[in-house]
Amino acid sequence: MSMDKKIKKIVVVGGGSAGWITAGVLAADHCNNSKDSVEIVLIESPNVDTIGVGEGTWPSMRNTLRKIGISELEFIVKCNASFKQGSKFIGWRNGQDDDFYYHPFMVPDGFTQTDLHAGWQAKASKASYADTVNVQSHICQVGLAPKQPATPNYAGVCNYGYHLDAGKFASLLQQHCTTKLQVKHVVDHVEKVIPVTGNGANQGDIAAISCKMSGEISGDLFIDCTGSASLLLGKHYNIPFIDKKDILFNDSALAVQLPYPNSNSPIASATLSTAQPAGWIWDIGLSSRRGVGHTYSSTHMDDDKAEQLLRDYIKASHGEEVSNKVEPRKLTFRPGHREKFWHKNCVAVGMSSGFLEPLEASALALIEWSAKMISEQLPVNRSHMTLTSERYNDKFLYRWARVIEFLKLHYVLSERNDSPYWLDNKLASTIPPRLQQLLQLWQHQPPSHYDFVQNDEVFSSASYQYVLYGMNFETAARKSSNNLSRFDLTDKFFADNQLKLQKCLAGLPTNRQLVNYLAEQLK
């Protein structure tokens, strides 16, 4: 391919959530039957299984699904999905019976208009920070949905994402992309990568993918969605992997699927994350089942002990018989990411670019951001691609660094000293320097937009406040004439929250009621 030849064909290598989200977003933007339309081919191995433990998304998934053209009703029913409104952290601060807090998806009303933290600190610090500034933690605690049955697709009273079955999600995306968005689906084994030869400026680019039955499939841009195998970026190009286990210790997981006792069992409105001696247990409520797993550090705990702790957790909700019968699936991963994500005419999306532990459900969000930027910044030709790839790499190195810092924040704030794992997590040598500086700064002032200056930050300063003050972090009170510190404003927002909460408690169905209602509509 010459450097001025237009980008006309994109080959996505690998399916799953990463491959099909990327193909869907690209196809929705660029497959339009015009002279500028782009051909999109997705190559998928016939025998690669999805992990299938149940996944959580961020609210951004609503925009992604809307862009691709999938109705929310169809998605909810076909993917056994439910509504997620945030995360509940249990036992992370000190492990006592009353130790829990929420990181809700909603930004508090008045967050940019006044210093809500100062108002909470002065007048309501004995109450939960999230409960004081927001209605969503209350709604999650009683298992309510984020909207009413008559609320339109993708709209809500409260901000929300989803819990979903990853395997069924990939199947729905595949069906939609191939029947509605003109994506060509090739089910075949990838045998080798064929590079561009010669002395041209694009020497070393990928010319084609050689498949067992389909032969050579050529393209102008190749997207590596081959998971941890990273066949293109990792194996073919040997882009180095930057290990982050010195910061995020978890590298193993045991996962199970649990049935509900009956079809009307409550569905949790948040992802439950329960701290353990060397990791934490996730509990994700889908409409049809729960996905439960224990992620832990193999340096701090062996598999047998990790499995016993998982069985103990299951026993508490399902009894000893179910706990003894489940067969956990062992998963291992390397926390970290590639040194760069776009090299020559190849860009990696999903686990082929890296993976961190599942805390805060950042994996699908990173896939969405990747697909969105590739599509919106799709190069016109090969020379344009060089500039685009540099910007892309800069953007995603920043994003991965922010995710790592935010995940680490949950650990460094803990008061737990019951195991080496929690003690090691608080060692200065394991905390990124930028996070150390911010923690020093936040002793004197709460997180604000001045700490996170990108237009599309990974986590907002509101998210940092939820975690900091949920974990009992102390920011010194300040006496100031600044208008942002006016307590008449904070009092008004807190009072308005209470009025809004009463309306939500009276008018919203439970998560289970809404999911069951939607299932009936598609019959």
C-alpha positions as CSV (number, residue, x, y, z in Angstrom):
1,M,0.0,0.0,0.0
2,S,1.4,3.4,-1.0
3,M,1.5,6.2,1.6
4,D,-1.2,8.1,-0.2
5,K,-3.6,5.3,-0.9
6,K,-6.9,5.7,0.9
7,I,-7.9,3.5,3.8
8,K,-10.7,1.4,2.3
9,K,-10.5,-2.0,4.0
10,I,-10.2,-2.7,7.8
11,V,-9.6,-6.2,9.0
12,V,-10.5,-6.9,12.7
13,V,-8.7,-10.0,13.9
14,G,-10.6,-11.6,16.7
15,G,-14.2,-11.5,17.9
16,G,-15.6,-11.3,21.5
17,S,-16.7,-8.0,23.0
18,A,-13.5,-6.2,21.8
19,G,-13.8,-7.3,18.1
20,W,-17.5,-6.9,17.7
21,I,-17.8,-3.6,19.5
22,T,-14.9,-2.2,17.4
23,A,-16.4,-3.6,14.1
24,G,-19.8,-2.2,15.1
25,V,-18.7,1.3,15.9
26,L,-16.5,1.5,12.7
27,A,-19.3,0.1,10.5
28,A,-21.9,2.4,12.0
29,D,-19.7,5.4,11.0
30,H,-18.0,4.3,7.8
31,C,-20.1,1.6,6.0
32,N,-22.6,3.8,4.2
33,N,-22.6,2.6,0.5
34,S,-21.0,5.9,-0.6
35,K,-17.8,6.3,-2.6
36,D,-16.0,6.8,0.7
37,S,-17.5,3.7,2.4
38,V,-15.0,1.4,4.1
39,E,-15.1,-2.4,3.9
40,I,-14.9,-4.1,7.3
41,V,-14.0,-7.8,7.7
42,L,-13.8,-9.6,11.1
43,I,-11.8,-12.9,11.3
44,E,-12.8,-15.0,14.2
45,S,-11.4,-18.4,15.3
46,P,-14.1,-21.1,15.5
47,N,-12.9,-22.5,18.8
48,V,-12.0,-19.5,21.1
49,D,-14.3,-19.4,24.2
50,T,-15.3,-16.2,26.0
51,I,-14.5,-16.1,29.7
52,G,-18.3,-15.8,30.3
53,V,-18.2,-14.8,34.0
54,G,-20.6,-11.8,33.7
55,E,-19.3,-8.3,33.1
56,G,-20.0,-4.8,34.2
57,T,-20.1,-1.7,31.9
58,W,-20.0,2.0,32.5
59,P,-22.8,4.3,31.4
60,S,-20.8,5.0,28.2
61,M,-22.1,1.6,26.9
62,R,-25.5,3.2,26.4
63,N,-24.1,5.6,23.8
64,T,-22.1,2.8,22.1
65,L,-25.2,0.6,21.7
66,R,-27.2,3.5,20.5
67,K,-24.5,4.4,17.9
68,I,-24.4,0.8,16.7
69,G,-28.2,0.7,16.4
70,I,-29.2,-1.9,18.9
71,S,-32.4,-1.3,20.9
72,E,-32.0,-1.3,24.6
73,L,-34.9,-3.7,25.0
74,E,-33.3,-6.3,22.7
75,F,-30.0,-5.9,24.4
76,I,-31.4,-6.3,27.9
77,V,-33.4,-9.4,27.1
78,K,-30.9,-11.2,24.7
79,C,-27.8,-10.6,26.9
80,N,-29.5,-11.4,30.2
81,A,-28.5,-7.9,31.2
82,S,-29.5,-5.9,34.3
83,F,-29.0,-2.3,35.3
84,K,-25.8,-1.3,37.1
85,Q,-25.7,2.0,38.9
86,G,-22.2,1.8,40.4
87,S,-20.1,-0.3,42.7
88,K,-20.4,-1.2,46.4
89,F,-17.2,-1.8,48.3
90,I,-17.5,-4.0,51.3
91,G,-14.8,-4.5,53.9
92,W,-12.2,-2.4,52.1
93,R,-11.6,0.2,54.9
94,N,-11.3,-1.9,58.0
95,G,-13.2,-5.1,57.5
96,Q,-15.8,-4.4,60.2
97,D,-19.4,-5.4,59.8
98,D,-20.5,-1.8,59.0
99,D,-17.7,-1.2,56.5
100,F,-19.1,-0.4,53.1
101,Y,-19.4,2.5,50.7
102,Y,-20.7,3.2,47.2
103,H,-19.1,4.6,44.1
104,P,-22.3,5.6,42.2
105,F,-22.4,6.6,38.6
106,M,-24.1,9.9,39.1
107,V,-22.2,13.1,39.6
108,P,-23.7,15.0,42.5
109,D,-26.0,17.9,41.8
110,G,-24.1,21.1,42.4
111,F,-20.7,19.4,42.2
112,T,-19.3,22.2,40.0
113,Q,-21.2,25.0,41.7
114,T,-20.2,24.7,45.3
115,D,-17.8,22.7,47.5
116,L,-20.0,19.8,48.5
117,H,-17.2,18.2,50.4
118,A,-16.9,21.3,52.7
119,G,-20.6,21.3,53.3
120,W,-20.6,17.6,54.1
121,Q,-17.6,18.0,56.3
122,A,-19.1,20.8,58.3
123,K,-22.6,19.6,58.7
124,A,-23.1,15.9,57.9
125,S,-19.7,14.1,58.2
126,K,-21.2,11.5,60.5
127,A,-23.3,10.3,57.5
128,S,-21.9,8.6,54.4
129,Y,-20.5,11.1,51.9
130,A,-22.2,9.4,48.9
131,D,-25.5,9.2,50.8
132,T,-25.3,13.0,51.6
133,V,-24.5,14.3,48.1
134,N,-26.4,11.8,45.9
135,V,-29.5,9.7,45.8
136,Q,-28.0,6.8,43.9
137,S,-26.3,5.0,46.8
138,H,-29.7,4.9,48.6
139,I,-31.3,3.6,45.5
140,C,-28.7,0.9,45.1
141,Q,-28.9,-0.2,48.7
142,V,-32.6,-1.0,48.3
143,G,-32.2,-2.6,44.9
144,L,-34.2,-0.1,42.8
145,A,-33.8,0.4,39.0
146,P,-32.6,3.6,37.5
147,K,-35.8,4.3,35.7
148,Q,-39.5,3.5,35.2
149,P,-40.9,1.0,32.7
150,A,-42.2,3.8,30.5
151,T,-38.9,5.6,30.3
152,P,-37.5,5.7,26.7
153,N,-34.6,3.6,25.5
154,Y,-31.3,4.6,27.1
155,A,-32.8,7.3,29.2
156,G,-33.1,7.2,33.0
157,V,-33.9,9.0,36.2
158,C,-30.4,8.0,37.4
159,N,-27.2,7.4,35.4
160,Y,-26.6,3.7,34.7
161,G,-24.6,1.0,32.9
162,Y,-25.2,-2.7,32.8
163,H,-24.3,-6.1,34.0
164,L,-24.3,-8.5,31.0
165,D,-23.5,-12.0,29.8
166,A,-20.3,-11.5,27.7
167,G,-20.8,-14.5,25.5
168,K,-24.4,-13.5,24.6
169,F,-23.3,-9.9,24.1
170,A,-20.7,-11.0,21.5
171,S,-23.4,-13.1,19.8
172,L,-25.9,-10.2,19.6
173,L,-23.2,-7.9,18.3
174,Q,-22.2,-10.4,15.7
175,Q,-25.7,-10.9,14.5
176,H,-26.4,-7.2,14.3
177,C,-23.1,-6.2,12.7
178,T,-23.4,-8.9,9.9
179,T,-27.1,-8.4,9.1
180,K,-27.5,-4.6,9.6
181,L,-24.0,-3.0,9.3
182,Q,-22.4,-4.9,6.4
183,V,-19.6,-6.4,8.4
184,K,-18.1,-9.5,6.7
185,H,-17.6,-12.4,9.1
186,V,-14.9,-14.9,8.4
187,V,-14.8,-17.9,10.8
188,D,-11.3,-19.4,10.3
189,H,-7.9,-20.1,11.9
190,V,-5.3,-17.4,11.5
191,E,-2.1,-19.1,10.4
192,K,0.3,-16.3,9.8
193,V,0.8,-12.6,9.3
194,I,2.1,-11.5,5.9
195,P,4.1,-8.3,5.9
196,V,4.7,-5.7,3.2
197,T,8.0,-6.3,1.6
198,G,10.3,-4.1,-0.5
199,N,11.9,-0.7,0.3
200,G,8.8,1.5,0.4
201,A,7.9,3.8,3.3
202,N,5.3,1.3,4.5
203,Q,7.8,-1.6,4.7
204,G,6.9,-3.8,7.6
205,D,3.2,-3.0,7.6
206,I,0.8,-5.9,7.6
207,A,-0.2,-6.7,4.0
208,A,-2.6,-9.6,4.8
209,I,-3.7,-12.3,7.2
210,S,-3.3,-15.8,6.0
211,C,-6.1,-18.1,7.1
212,K,-6.3,-21.9,7.0
213,M,-9.4,-22.2,4.7
214,S,-9.9,-18.6,3.5
215,G,-6.4,-18.0,2.3
216,E,-5.0,-14.4,2.4
217,I,-7.2,-11.6,3.6
218,S,-5.7,-8.2,2.7
219,G,-6.4,-4.9,4.3
220,D,-5.2,-1.3,4.9
221,L,-5.7,-1.2,8.7
222,F,-5.6,-4.2,11.0
223,I,-7.1,-4.3,14.4
224,D,-5.8,-6.8,16.9
225,C,-8.6,-8.1,19.1
226,T,-7.0,-11.5,19.7
227,G,-7.1,-11.2,23.5
228,S,-4.1,-12.0,25.7
229,A,-2.5,-13.9,22.7
230,S,-2.0,-10.5,21.1
231,L,-1.1,-12.2,17.8
232,L,-0.4,-9.0,15.8
233,L,0.9,-6.4,18.1
234,G,2.5,-8.7,20.6
235,K,3.7,-11.8,18.7
236,H,4.2,-10.4,15.2
237,Y,5.6,-6.9,16.1
238,N,7.0,-7.8,19.5
239,I,5.8,-4.6,21.1
240,P,7.1,-4.8,24.7
241,F,4.7,-5.5,27.6
242,I,4.9,-3.2,30.6
243,D,4.2,-5.2,33.7
244,K,2.3,-3.4,36.5
245,K,2.3,-6.2,39.1
246,D,4.6,-4.0,41.2
247,I,1.5,-1.7,41.6
248,L,-1.5,-3.9,41.1
249,F,-0.8,-7.3,42.8
250,N,-3.7,-9.4,41.6
251,D,-2.9,-11.8,38.8
252,S,-5.3,-14.8,39.4
253,A,-9.0,-15.4,39.6
254,L,-11.5,-18.2,40.3
255,A,-14.9,-17.6,38.7
256,V,-18.3,-19.4,39.0
257,Q,-21.9,-18.9,37.8
258,L,-24.6,-19.1,40.4
259,P,-28.4,-19.5,39.8
260,Y,-30.9,-17.4,41.6
261,P,-33.2,-19.3,44.0
262,N,-36.2,-18.3,41.9
263,S,-37.2,-16.0,39.0
264,N,-38.2,-13.2,41.3
265,S,-35.0,-13.1,43.4
266,P,-33.6,-9.6,43.8
267,I,-31.0,-8.3,41.4
268,A,-28.3,-6.1,43.0
269,S,-28.2,-2.6,41.4
270,A,-24.4,-2.3,41.8
271,T,-21.4,-4.5,41.4
272,L,-20.5,-5.9,44.8
273,S,-16.8,-6.0,45.7
274,T,-15.9,-7.7,49.0
275,A,-12.4,-7.4,50.3
276,Q,-10.5,-10.6,51.1
277,P,-7.1,-11.2,52.8
278,A,-5.2,-11.2,49.4
279,G,-7.7,-9.8,47.0
280,W,-11.5,-9.3,46.7
281,I,-14.6,-11.2,45.5
282,W,-16.8,-9.7,42.8
283,D,-20.6,-10.4,42.7
284,I,-22.4,-9.4,39.5
285,G,-26.1,-9.8,39.2
286,L,-27.4,-10.6,35.8
287,S,-31.1,-11.2,35.1
288,S,-30.7,-15.0,34.9
289,R,-27.8,-15.6,37.3
290,R,-25.0,-14.2,39.3
291,G,-21.4,-14.1,38.2
292,V,-19.1,-14.5,41.2
293,G,-15.4,-14.7,41.4
294,H,-12.4,-14.2,43.6
295,T,-9.4,-12.3,42.2
296,Y,-6.2,-12.4,44.2
297,S,-2.4,-12.2,44.3
298,S,-0.7,-15.5,43.7
299,T,2.3,-14.0,45.6
300,H,0.2,-13.6,48.7
301,M,-2.2,-16.6,48.6
302,D,-2.3,-20.0,47.0
303,D,-5.1,-21.3,44.9
304,D,-6.5,-23.7,47.5
305,K,-6.9,-21.0,50.1
306,A,-8.4,-18.6,47.5
307,E,-10.9,-21.3,46.5
308,Q,-11.9,-22.0,50.1
309,L,-12.6,-18.3,50.6
310,L,-14.8,-18.2,47.4
311,R,-16.7,-21.3,48.6
312,D,-17.2,-19.6,52.0
313,Y,-18.7,-16.6,50.3
314,I,-21.0,-18.7,48.2
315,K,-22.1,-20.7,51.3
316,A,-23.3,-17.6,52.9
317,S,-25.9,-16.9,50.2
318,H,-26.6,-20.4,48.7
319,G,-25.8,-22.8,51.5
320,E,-23.2,-25.5,51.9
321,E,-24.6,-27.9,49.3
322,V,-24.3,-25.4,46.4
323,S,-20.9,-24.2,47.8
324,N,-19.5,-27.7,47.7
325,K,-20.8,-28.5,44.2
326,V,-19.6,-25.5,42.2
327,E,-16.4,-25.9,40.1
328,P,-14.6,-22.6,39.9
329,R,-12.8,-21.8,36.6
330,K,-9.2,-20.7,37.1
331,L,-8.1,-17.6,35.2
332,T,-4.6,-16.0,35.2
333,F,-3.5,-12.7,33.8
334,R,-0.6,-10.3,33.7
335,P,-1.5,-6.9,35.0
336,G,-0.1,-4.3,32.5
337,H,-0.2,-3.0,29.0
338,R,1.8,-2.7,25.8
339,E,4.4,-0.1,25.4
340,K,2.3,1.3,22.6
341,F,-1.0,0.3,21.1
342,W,-0.8,1.4,17.5
343,H,2.2,0.4,15.5
344,K,2.5,0.8,11.7
345,N,-0.9,-0.2,10.3
346,C,-1.9,-2.3,13.3
347,V,-3.8,-1.2,16.4
348,A,-4.6,-3.4,19.4
349,V,-8.0,-3.2,21.2
350,G,-9.0,-5.0,24.4
351,M,-6.8,-7.6,26.1
352,S,-4.4,-7.6,23.2
353,S,-3.4,-4.1,24.3
354,G,-3.3,-5.0,28.0
355,F,-5.4,-6.0,31.0
356,L,-5.7,-4.9,34.6
357,E,-7.7,-6.5,37.4
358,P,-11.5,-6.2,37.0
359,L,-12.0,-3.6,39.7
360,E,-14.2,-0.7,38.5
361,A,-15.0,-2.6,35.3
362,S,-12.6,-0.6,33.1
363,A,-11.9,-3.3,30.5
364,L,-15.1,-2.7,28.4
365,A,-14.8,1.0,28.8
366,L,-11.2,1.0,27.4
367,I,-12.6,-1.0,24.4
368,E,-15.3,1.6,23.9
369,W,-12.8,4.5,24.0
370,S,-10.5,2.7,21.6
371,A,-13.2,2.0,19.1
372,K,-14.6,5.5,19.3
373,M,-11.2,7.2,18.8
374,I,-10.2,4.8,15.9
375,S,-13.5,5.5,14.2
376,E,-13.7,9.3,14.8
377,Q,-10.0,9.7,13.9
378,L,-9.9,7.1,11.1
379,P,-6.9,8.0,8.9
380,V,-7.5,9.0,5.3
381,N,-4.4,7.4,4.0
382,R,-1.2,5.7,5.2
383,S,0.8,8.9,5.8
384,H,-2.1,10.3,7.8
385,M,-2.1,7.1,9.8
386,T,1.4,7.8,11.2
387,L,0.2,11.0,12.7
388,T,-3.0,9.5,14.0
389,S,-1.1,6.6,15.6
390,E,1.2,8.9,17.5
391,R,-1.8,10.8,19.0
392,Y,-3.6,7.6,19.8
393,N,-0.6,6.2,21.6
394,D,-0.2,9.4,23.7
395,K,-3.9,9.4,24.6
396,F,-4.0,5.8,25.6
397,L,-0.8,5.8,27.6
398,Y,-2.4,8.6,29.6
399,R,-5.6,6.7,30.0
400,W,-4.0,3.5,31.2
401,A,-1.9,5.4,33.7
402,R,-5.0,7.1,35.1
403,V,-6.9,3.7,35.4
404,I,-3.9,2.2,37.2
405,E,-3.8,5.1,39.6
406,F,-7.5,5.0,40.3
407,L,-7.5,1.3,41.0
408,K,-4.5,1.6,43.3
409,L,-6.3,4.4,45.2
410,H,-8.7,1.8,46.6
411,Y,-5.9,-0.1,48.2
412,V,-3.7,2.6,49.6
413,L,-6.5,4.2,51.6
414,S,-7.3,1.0,53.4
415,E,-6.8,0.8,57.2
416,R,-6.6,-3.0,57.0
417,N,-3.4,-4.6,58.5
418,D,-4.7,-8.2,58.8
419,S,-2.4,-9.6,56.0
420,P,0.8,-8.9,54.1
421,Y,-1.3,-8.1,51.0
422,W,-2.9,-5.0,52.5
423,L,0.3,-3.9,54.2
424,D,2.3,-4.3,50.9
425,N,-0.3,-2.3,49.0
426,K,0.4,0.7,51.2
427,L,4.2,0.7,50.7
428,A,5.4,3.9,49.0
429,S,7.4,1.8,46.5
430,T,4.1,0.3,45.1
431,I,2.3,3.7,44.7
432,P,2.7,5.6,41.4
433,P,4.5,9.0,42.1
434,R,1.7,11.1,40.6
435,L,-0.8,9.4,42.9
436,Q,1.5,10.0,45.9
437,Q,1.6,13.7,45.1
438,L,-2.2,13.9,44.7
439,L,-2.8,12.2,48.0
440,Q,-0.6,14.8,49.6
441,L,-2.5,17.6,47.9
442,W,-5.9,16.1,48.9
443,Q,-4.9,16.4,52.5
444,H,-5.5,20.1,52.1
445,Q,-8.2,20.3,49.4
446,P,-10.6,17.9,47.8
447,P,-10.2,16.5,44.3
448,S,-11.3,18.9,41.7
449,H,-11.3,19.4,37.9
450,Y,-7.9,21.1,38.3
451,D,-6.4,17.7,39.1
452,F,-7.7,16.1,35.9
453,V,-7.4,18.5,32.9
454,Q,-8.1,16.3,29.9
455,N,-11.4,16.9,28.1
456,D,-12.4,13.3,28.4
457,E,-10.8,12.1,31.6
458,V,-11.2,8.4,32.5
459,F,-12.5,9.1,36.0
460,S,-13.9,12.5,37.1
461,S,-12.9,14.2,40.3
462,A,-16.3,13.2,41.7
463,S,-15.3,9.6,41.4
464,Y,-12.1,10.3,43.4
465,Q,-14.2,12.0,46.0
466,Y,-16.5,9.0,46.4
467,V,-13.6,6.7,47.0
468,L,-11.6,9.0,49.2
469,Y,-14.4,9.9,51.6
470,G,-16.0,6.5,51.4
471,M,-12.6,5.2,52.7
472,N,-12.6,7.8,55.5
473,F,-9.8,9.9,54.0
474,E,-9.4,13.2,55.8
475,T,-9.1,16.5,54.0
476,A,-8.4,19.4,56.3
477,A,-11.3,21.9,56.8
478,R,-10.6,25.3,55.3
479,K,-12.0,28.7,56.2
480,S,-12.5,30.6,53.0
481,S,-14.6,33.4,51.6
482,N,-14.7,31.6,48.3
483,N,-18.2,31.3,46.8
484,L,-17.6,27.6,46.3
485,S,-17.6,27.2,50.1
486,R,-21.0,28.8,50.7
487,F,-23.0,26.5,53.0
488,D,-26.3,28.0,52.0
489,L,-25.8,26.4,48.6
490,T,-24.6,23.0,49.9
491,D,-27.5,23.0,52.3
492,K,-29.9,23.6,49.4
493,F,-28.4,20.8,47.3
494,F,-28.5,18.3,50.3
495,A,-32.1,19.2,51.0
496,D,-33.0,18.8,47.3
497,N,-31.3,15.4,47.3
498,Q,-33.6,14.3,50.1
499,L,-36.7,15.4,48.2
500,K,-35.5,13.7,45.1
501,L,-34.8,10.5,47.1
502,Q,-38.3,10.3,48.4
503,K,-39.7,10.6,44.9
504,C,-37.4,7.9,43.6
505,L,-38.2,5.5,46.5
506,A,-41.9,6.0,45.8
507,G,-41.8,5.8,42.0
508,L,-39.0,3.5,40.9
509,P,-39.5,-0.3,40.5
510,T,-36.9,-2.7,41.7
511,N,-34.2,-3.8,39.3
512,R,-35.8,-7.3,39.1
513,Q,-39.3,-5.8,38.4
514,L,-38.0,-3.7,35.5
515,V,-35.9,-6.5,34.0
516,N,-38.9,-8.9,34.2
517,Y,-41.2,-6.3,32.7
518,L,-38.9,-5.7,29.7
519,A,-38.5,-9.5,29.1
520,E,-42.3,-9.7,28.8
521,Q,-42.3,-6.9,26.1
522,L,-40.1,-8.9,23.8
523,K,-42.2,-12.1,23.9
